[in-house]
Amino acid sequence: MPSTVAGILQNEPLRNHTTIKIGGPARYFSRPSSLEELKSALAFARDRGLSIYVISGGSDIVFPDRGYDGLVIRLDGIRGVERADEDVIMAYAGESIPSLAILAEQWGLSGFEYLFGVPGRIGGAIAKNAGAYGLEIKDILQEVELVTWEGDVVRMSPREIAIRYRESDVLKYGVVYRAWFRLRKDSPESIRQRREDFSKKRMRTQPYGVATAGCMFKNPPGHSAGKLLDMVGMKGERRGDVMISRKHANFFINLGEGKSEDVIYLVELARKRVFEEFGVKLEEEVIILR
Ligand code: EPU
């Protein structure tokens, strides 16, 4: 049963905090809503020698069914957006990408409309360099402010966090607290038009309104993972309550009672089939804690 110690929840079910709705209890769970609360959650873990896992929207992670034996910090309470300069927006780690996209659009600042349908929040989007329709977070990220594992606040450039295709080194240093994005001025009307076009395309090609963690595998250089998975017949493959989407083969859907072991089974099956057929090794994009 969930309970609280020093403002930190105990035994909080992680399936309630991930978009794929999978994951057993976190031994400790914190949802800070300020810098001070974030620092004290980090100190709580340091004092007890606990391992820490950080999520923001929980949209790119599969936790084990047995849960997480440490502290999970969810950043979605640290929110807010400010216009820092004519063409610069500052956003806190827990801000959602769709709401940031709408705000930027109203301010006539282009960039986030490409990412409108990405369900995550800023912290995770930076850590995993979220991208869609030819734009990645790294293209607009100017600077990021982190709270280090030791509790210090530092600013780093995209180069310093080594941001790259669906990866970065953020977690080597600490937790994203807020970030600055340099956007391009454009008319709200043309930004809206692009947002709607990308949205329609996404709805046509990707599942929505269901429990998924986004694309399961990275695109190998020169290939689309979804296309390869489709070609080896993975669409509709099912194990327990986890099924590979019939619309886009790189999306794994939790139909209700899906387990992480079902995801892992299908991941390995998919990887094996694609390797045997095409000699291509698929690498996971979603973080699967085993
Ligand atoms: N395709 C198939 N069958 C499928 C899926 C795709 O034949 O089941 C084909 C499509 O017809 C198309 C090609 O594969 O010709 C590429 O598909 P799509 O345009 O859907 O893009 P993608 O490469 O599968 C990438 C990103 C998505 C992002 C879209 C749109 C990765 C792993 N995926 O998908 O990002 O939304 O482009 O820009 O980089 C994510 O990161 O979680 C994610 C979903």
Residues whose N, C-alpha, C, O or C-beta is under 5 A from the ligand:
A	BS01	EPU	G131 A132 Y133 G134 T205 A213 G214 C215 F217 K218 N219 S224 G226 K227 D230 K247 H248 A249
